Amino acid sequence: MKYLTRNIADRKRRILCFLTVLLTLYSSTVLAACSDRDERDNGKVAEIVERGTLLVGTTGDYRPLSFREEDGTYWGFGIEVAQEIARHLNVEIEFVKTSWPTLTADVQAEPQLFDMAIGGITITDARCETMLMSEGYLANGKTILCRATETNRFQSLADIDKPEVRVMVNPGGLNEKFANENLTHATIIVHQKNEEIPSMVAEGEADVMITEITEAPYYVKTDTRLAAPLMNEPFTHGKIGVLMRKGQEDLMDVVNTTIRKMKSDGTLRRLHEKYGLVYAF
């Protein structure tokens, strides 16, 4: 009888213990689900959807990726990618002017100036350390623009890195950084407006522009005075992506999902063809 009583008590304890474990697991699951839901409800995407507008920072000086016309309208490869992201979120889009020298500060500004930045922004380790960058949607690399009459003069980096060669770059971006690091003998001229440099090279105010393989084809096509003799042999290789501040992983997921969809359904390839750029995905 004592054995039976003890056996029943043991079974009760085991059942109670089992129920306690189940209750603990259930509570943890519910709390985690609530936490995830709260995070979604209070995340960046929820803020954008509630606002009804995706705010996009862009320089507007980088044909054919991001350019702002005098009437304030924007066009370009990156602009169309941003529009696809806004469509994915089912919101309107508004472009906010930024610049290469202030890009990092603008992305991280308080209060926030825009939700993300786009248009010729190279994915780099330095940027990824302090901010978020999406998957690449466009391949790029450093190259040059020069006058068509001097194509044979500039066939290598060594040909450019001479005291008599005037190299023009825009300030604050990777073009200036590349020039300072790799052209120690050439005369480097910093000009504030990136979009003005190609015509200045064509008119003889500089000999070479440091640019990207994403930008050079547009100017060669639209100005017969210019050439890009090293287009097929870029000095660097990289990818262009979308930039945003840390803590916006939910928005980053949406951006990456949109880029992957554009790759899979052919939209990205069609944009490459539209703007005369090499498809590398």
RASULMO-V481984 format. One record per residue. N is the residue number from 1. PSI is psi in whole degrees, -180 to 180 (999 if undefined). Layout:
n = [N,N]
psi = [PSI,PSI]
//
This chain:
n = [1,2,3,4,5,6,7,8,9,10,11,12,13,14,15,16,17,18,19,20,21,22,23,24,25,26,27,28,29,30,31,32,33,34,35,36,37,38,39,40,41,42,43,44,45,46,47,48,49,50,51,52,53,54,55,56,57,58,59,60,61,62,63,64,65,66,67,68,69,70,71,72,73,74,75,76,77,78,79,80,81,82,83,84,85,86,87,88,89,90,91,92,93,94,95,96,97,98,99,100,101,102,103,104,105,106,107,108,109,110,111,112,113,114,115,116,117,118,119,120,121,122,123,124,125,126,127,128,129,130,131,132,133,134,135,136,137,138,139,140,141,142,143,144,145,146,147,148,149,150,151,152,153,154,155,156,157,158,159,160,161,162,163,164,165,166,167,168,169,170,171,172,173,174,175,176,177,178,179,180,181,182,183,184,185,186,187,188,189,190,191,192,193,194,195,196,197,198,199,200,201,202,203,204,205,206,207,208,209,210,211,212,213,214,215,216,217,218,219,220,221,222,223,224,225,226,227,228,229,230,231,232,233,234,235,236,237,238,239,240,241,242,243,244,245,246,247,248,249,250,251,252,253,254,255,256,257,258,259,260,261,262,263,264,265,266,267,268,269,270,271,272,273,274,275,276,277,278,279,280,281]
psi = [-45,-39,-44,-44,-44,-39,-42,-42,-40,-42,-38,-42,-41,-43,-44,-41,-43,-43,-36,-42,-44,-42,-39,-45,-42,-44,-42,-42,-45,-44,-41,-42,-43,-40,-44,-42,-43,-40,-40,-45,-29,9,-178,-41,-44,-39,-43,-44,-42,-40,-34,7,134,120,121,120,136,150,-29,21,21,75,142,28,-41,113,136,120,167,-27,4,-5,147,146,163,169,-52,-34,-41,-34,-44,-39,-36,-39,-42,-40,-39,-37,-10,45,168,174,143,130,137,128,130,-175,163,-44,-29,6,-53,-46,-38,-39,-39,8,150,124,162,133,-35,167,-33,164,146,157,83,23,112,139,118,158,-41,-44,-39,-21,-33,-13,-179,139,139,179,155,141,-1,130,145,176,155,136,-166,157,140,177,142,-30,-12,24,-44,-20,-31,91,2,170,-35,-34,-29,-35,66,147,-32,-8,124,114,125,137,159,153,151,-9,-169,-20,-46,-41,-45,-45,-45,-33,-27,-14,83,-10,-28,160,113,127,125,123,134,-39,109,-42,-15,-18,-45,-46,-30,-37,-46,-34,0,8,-13,163,-34,142,129,124,-162,160,-12,-26,-38,-44,-36,-47,-34,-38,-36,-10,104,-11,-13,155,158,78,-19,23,-40,-1,64,150,-28,167,131,-169,153,138,-173,136,139,169,158,156,1,42,-31,-40,-39,-39,-43,-44,-48,-39,-41,-44,-44,-41,-41,-33,-45,-33,3,-4,-43,-40,-41,-36,-39,-44,-41,-40,8,34,154,129,122,27,999]
//
